[in-house]
Amino acid sequence: MHFDLIVVGGGHAGIEASHAAAKMGVSVGIVTMDKTAFGRMSCNPAIGGSAKGHLVHEIDALGGVMGQIADRSGIQFRVLNKSKGPAVWAGRSQSDKKLYSVEAAKIISSTENITIVEDSVIEAIEEDRKIVGIRTLKGNEISCKALIVCSGTFLNGLMHTGLKSTRGGRFGEQPAVGLTESLIKMGFESGRLKTGTPPRLKLDTINYDILEEQPGDENPQPFSRRTDKTKFPFLPQISCWLTKTDGTVHQILEKGFDRSPMFRGLINGVGPRYCPSIEDKIVRFSDKPNHQIFLEPEGLDSDLIYVNGFSTSLPEEIQREAIAKIPGLENAEMVRPGYAIEYDYFPSYQIDLSLETKLIKGIYFAGQINGTSGYEEAAGQGLVAGINAALKILGRKEEFVLKRSDAYIGVLIDDLVGKTINEPYRMFTSLAEHRLLLRQDNADRRLYEFGHRYGLISDDEFKEMKEREVLITKSKDLFEEIKFKPDEINNLLESKATNLIDNAEPVSKLTKRPELNLRDLLQELDHEKYPLVKSLLANEKALEQVEIELKYEGYIQRQQDLIKKMEKLEEVKIPESFNFLKLKTISNESKEKLHKVRPRSIGQASRISGVSPSDISILLVYLKN
Amino acid sequence: MTEYLQNNEDTIAALATPAGVGAISVIRVSGPKSIEAVDSIFDGAVKLIRANTHTIHYGRINYANEVIDDVLVSVFRAPNSYTGEDSIEISTHGSQLIVEKLIKSLLEKDIRLAEPGEFTKRAFLNGRMDLAQAEAVVDVINSRTEASLRGARNQLDGLLSAKVDSLREMLINSSSMLELELDFAEEDFEFLPKDKVIEKIDEIIFEIEKLLQTYSFGKVIRDGVNVALVGKPNVGKSSLLNYMLKESRAIVSEIPGTTRDVIREEFSLDGILFRLYDTAGIRLTEDAIEKEGVFRSRDAVKNADVVLFLNDIIDGFAEDLYKELKQLIKEDKILKIVNKIDLLHNHNIECDVEISAKTGEGIESLFKAMKQKAIGSESYSERGAVVSNLRHFNALKKAKDHLVQAKDSVKSGMSGEFIAVDLRNAESSLGEIIGKVTTEDILNNIFAKFCIGK
């Protein structure tokens, strides 16, 4: 058997990788232990959120499928941070977990060039430091030109509840054994990370009457630009529910600390600080009397409730006892306890910005294997790995690398390659220095070019975007020129309770006032005289872009200034053959980190954790000499 | 690879003390061959190549069958030296001839002359000091007076670095609070209320302003104060100058216009260096000989930090000259002085200080007034962080501007991500001072400023 590309794992990374590569024209074999488990949501039933919503939009703009799957399986849609500026608006949806999987499987099976292989990879085979194939648990040997490993939490997965531990990659599923060992034999280094999941409760055993309801937005917005808005939302919409823990709950949980695998040191992996277990929260924030709990339905016809905020690996009976003390959950039936899971990851200094491993050509890593956490982070990497593997197989001498200024995906991968991951890596908006530019609303403007180049965005979509781009540019120029005289606009200004003007002011300047919006201003113009204004008013997306860019121009400019300063360092290239170990003047720690990562520019070097600014200065001086 | 390192493999030498001054001169040698090379010309009780680090040895420098001098040699072994390399300091008698001979003998031992700032550059490269400390070294080299030395050393000790670092930390703390709100919108954190944000920003602005205010003081401490002596002929400029210097280098005469050139003298007062320029008078003149002097005088006035405007108690306030003076320099830099109070006791001339250059009466008040004009009325503790470097001053000012902008954003109801733009810019400006964001430009600038021998 042979495939150009073998993708190990059918999760969120595997789906994007297979889909993108197959669409680019290479034959893909996707190896999964269970072909009904595509895109299975191991943890919370939600897609998006702060920064993660941005990732979904970017994946969509590059021609990926996560946004569409989330739209089709979504049972609640909200935009977070709506009270803030557009750069931090973030879409978040609750998905019907089962339907999410179904929709994902539909895409995989309907995409040409993809073959589903229900098996488990136990060994990767290399020749001359190049990947040539794999061996499977069922005894098959499959040859390939490239291999993408996106095995999630399955590599030597070990689940803990209290002092009981079970081998497995997810509740009720077997771990993947053998692949890690085979990669280590090739010379890769591996580590252990930990993540956790909360208990699941039975839907109809909760007293909703006393809980705070959290409904979705009244006008739900889809993630994908390709989703048919007339049919959206596709499914009935549900609410989530809020409750919180209190001192009594905390006391019960504390009783189980002596049997906590975390506190007893039974777990070697490091867990994420941003998504701590409830026992961690109690210990680390002991002065906080309550912790918020979100009750999220796992699906329309599912009887499971996901207890978000209550991730735990305490013994089952302690979990049950504590839950019974939470308001609204007095009679709740716990269907399944929470657990912590430890899994193998491969510290990400071993990959390049293309996600190809430095050690073995043709092997790519994507998702949790690189130390990330989250469906969206995995999907973004899967897409990049899929495109790069296909480019390589097709002999196209280019790499698909997104810059930090292009996309959150670029920030994510640059961080992975440069930083030492001490905990599962999650995307945050604060990690993006170009935050004001990397918005959900302009994801297509930033990324269609790439999506189109690799054949993942259709010509029609691309053409429409290009035309819109022209309209945006021309409009912005025009609005610098057109000026309102006081008598033309003061009525509107008065009605909007903003200061009147004494002298003529350009549209662009007035748009910056928080009280005014561009559409209102444009209504005051003579549309016969300015046909461009008429076209803009008819194009909602273009209008939005023009308004945002005018309104926040000053801030965007100042952010750009800072970035330009940093980008100067980006331009200072480090020769590929540069031997960092011979730099005798910097600390051994920095030296080793530099040697491991082998940064190609001073900018990249400066972002490596543990490399101090004075190390960078030294590097600069050496490069100059 | 070797081409990157070659430069630092060399052993270098240079005079580390000011040339031609002092009873003792120190020659510093640094690099892998330093100890071996000096040992080959050193004749003492102990072989230097076997000497421990941080030991001092008495002996003679012999070269080409000639005893050059009796010297003290200090041995420092890597990494515990100024540069972080093996190095030697030779203390000789302060004769230009001895120094020249000694250096010449070293150069013949495969040692090259250090480039300007090269010792400090090596120290910086070897992680012996941070950027601000390295810059302070330049100031030590350039410092002329005791206070200047203390100011520079404080900086060297990292006082400014520590202060800026703490401000940066405060800023990062506030930023984090804003970021928290953006990235964890859903969680039940208690977010920083707007007035608290403003309060925190104000706190940092206040601290930065305090630092900025030390700049005139820091600059004075580093560069000294330029003082121009202006007055009509025969008003007693040279007498005052002489009194101040307590020696008679300027010609004291009764003939107007004798002081044809600008006379420059220096003296130190409470650790501040005053540079006095006695002018020939700033009136325009047709006299060909005086013309050049007049030109220079006007220059001296323009560059002055303080102008001592002298008036004769008998002749009264020189209105015409004052008018001319005001066109050259801001009025608040001018100290109006009435001289010759030994001749007359009562007068109604407008003035800041009354003196008699002849008897010395009132000179103390004049000194006090000069000092106040130069560094302001605030009293600064020299043990506090002081900004004496223009680059630091500008970076602090930029940081403050960004913070003011951030405050405006908070006030006009902008959300966290907009406020963060300016907070990050401020953070980066502060980072520039302590080398936390270092660009090639900064380094180039610093290394170009180092003078030879350090």
Interface residues (C-beta under 8 A of the other chain):
Chain A: G49 S50 A51 L80 N81 S83 K84 G85 A87 V88 A90 K244 Y274 N290 H291 Q292 F294 F428 T429 S430 E433 R435 L436 P514 Y552 Y555 R558 Q559 D561 L562 K565 M566 K568 L569 V572 F578 N579 K582 K584 T585 I586 S587 P613 S614 I616 S617 I618 L620 V621 Y622 L623 K624 N625
Chain B: M1 E3 Y4 L5 Q6 N7 N8 G84 K121 F124 L125 N126 G127 D130 L131 E179 L182 D183 F184 A185 E186 E187 D188 Q405 S409 S412 G413 M414 S415 G416 E417 F418 A420 V421 D422 R424 N425 S428 G431 G435 K436 V437 T438 T439 E440 L443
